[in-house]
Amino acid sequence: MQKYGQLFIAFFVGVIFSIGLAIAGMTQPQKVIGFLQWGEGWDPSLIFVMMAAIPVHALSYLWIRGKRSPLFDSQWHIPKVKDLNKPLLIGSALFGFGWALGGYCPGPGLSSLGAGSFQAGIFVAAMIVGMSLHRLYQSRTKI
């Protein structure tokens, strides 16, 4: 039963996240591309979305950091590796390149897909292919 509760919470939080992205206009690739291009026509709205999200997260983190576990799980799932390594740098660069070209990152892409965007459907399909190719490569090279 606990597993279903976790799935419900994940679904609920995903819906809240998607609604927030849509209200802020971040599911529109032209908004993101407008932010990523400097000069005439630069759109700073993404900065305001981030500036609003960071304090909300910081306050939430202060509230939960003293707890033994998250509200809906038995343990924290915190990454142990904090190194700047080659896969992180290459992956970050590829992510930024794809984001700048397409105007979507995974969250807004999925939100836009849920809203029926054909362009987002192409993006999400390509994202799944990319993740699958990486998983195949990873399983063969034991990264």
ROPA-615803 format. One record per residue (C-alpha): residue in three letters; x, y, z. Coordinates in steps of 0.02 Angstrom, whole numbers, padded with zeros to 5 digits, always signed. Each point is the difference from the previous one (the first is absolute). Layout:
<atoms>
ALAXYZ/...
</atoms>
This chain:
<atoms>
MET+00000+00000+00000/GLN+00145+00119+00037/LYS+00060-00019-00180/TYR-00168+00062-00065/GLY+00009+00149+00118/GLN+00171+00044-00069/LEU-00064-00014-00178/PHE-00148+00110+00040/ILE+00112+00132+00080/ALA+00119-00006-00149/PHE-00147+00021-00118/PHE-00073+00143+00102/VAL+00166+00091+00010/GLY+00026-00025-00187/VAL-00170+00078-00035/ILE+00041+00150+00112/PHE+00169+00018-00087/SER-00079-00007-00173/ILE-00134+00127+00044/GLY+00134+00117+00068/LEU+00104-00019-00159/ALA-00151+00034-00109/ILE-00057+00152+00100/ALA+00177+00071-00007/GLY+00007-00028-00188/MET+00148-00118+00012/THR-00085-00132-00108/GLN+00018+00118-00148/PRO+00168-00034-00085/GLN+00007+00179-00067/LYS+00005+00065+00181/VAL+00149-00110+00042/ILE+00090+00038-00163/GLY-00035+00185+00032/PHE+00089-00017+00167/LEU+00148-00096-00072/GLN+00034+00126-00138/TRP+00085+00158+00058/GLY-00023+00168-00082/GLU-00154+00072-00082/GLY-00157-00094+00046/TRP+00075-00078+00158/ASP-00138-00066+00115/PRO+00051-00002+00185/SER-00160-00087+00060/LEU+00088-00165+00035/ILE+00107+00088+00130/PHE-00158+00054+00093/VAL-00067-00179-00002/MET+00164-00061+00075/MET+00007+00143+00125/ALA-00172-00050+00062/ALA+00040-00186+00006/ILE+00165+00013+00095/PRO-00069+00080+00160/VAL-00147-00122+00002/HIS+00121-00145-00011/ALA+00119+00077+00127/LEU-00138+00024+00129/SER-00066-00175-00031/TYR+00175-00071+00018/LEU+00026+00090+00165/TRP-00163-00075+00063/ILE+00038-00180-00052/ARG+00188-00014+00021/GLY-00012-00049+00183/LYS-00118-00145-00036/ARG+00065-00179+00000/SER-00085-00034-00167/PRO-00111+00085-00127/LEU-00186+00008+00036/PHE-00044-00139-00121/ASP+00154-00112-00003/SER+00105-00096+00125/GLN+00166+00079-00048/TRP+00081+00149-00085/HIS+00065-00029-00177/ILE+00144+00123-00008/PRO+00138-00021-00131/LYS+00165-00050+00079/VAL+00112+00051-00145/LYS+00028+00187-00006/ASP+00149+00005-00118/LEU+00012+00100-00159/ASN+00044-00139-00119/LYS+00006-00026-00187/PRO-00173-00081-00019/LEU-00080+00141+00102/LEU+00083+00135-00104/ILE-00039-00083-00167/GLY-00178-00038+00051/SER-00027+00178+00061/ALA+00066+00071-00162/LEU-00111-00114-00104/PHE-00150+00044+00108/GLY+00033+00186-00022/PHE+00025-00020-00187/GLY-00165-00094-00019/TRP-00090+00123+00113/ALA+00063+00149-00100/LEU-00046-00079-00166/GLY-00170-00068+00046/GLY-00058+00113+00140/TYR-00054-00148+00105/CYS+00078-00087+00147/PRO-00080-00161+00065/GLY-00126+00075+00123/PRO-00076+00129-00118/GLY+00011-00124-00143/LEU-00106-00126+00094/SER-00120+00137+00057/SER-00021+00061-00178/LEU-00025-00179-00060/GLY-00140-00016+00128/ALA-00078+00157-00072/GLY-00002-00081-00173/SER+00148+00084-00083/PHE+00058-00098-00152/GLN+00171+00084+00007/ALA+00018-00055+00181/GLY-00047-00177-00054/ILE+00147-00001-00122/PHE+00114+00069+00136/VAL-00054-00129+00130/ALA+00018-00142-00127/ALA+00176+00059-00042/MET+00039+00017+00186/ILE-00054-00180+00029/VAL+00107-00059-00146/GLY+00149+00096+00071/MET-00024-00072+00174/SER-00019-00175-00073/LEU+00159+00017-00103/HIS+00094+00059+00153/ARG-00066-00146+00103/LEU+00054-00120-00137/TYR+00172+00081-00009/GLN+00015-00001+00189/SER-00044-00184+00013/ARG+00132-00045-00129/THR+00140+00109+00068/LYS-00036-00014+00187/ILE+00018+00188+00034/
</atoms>
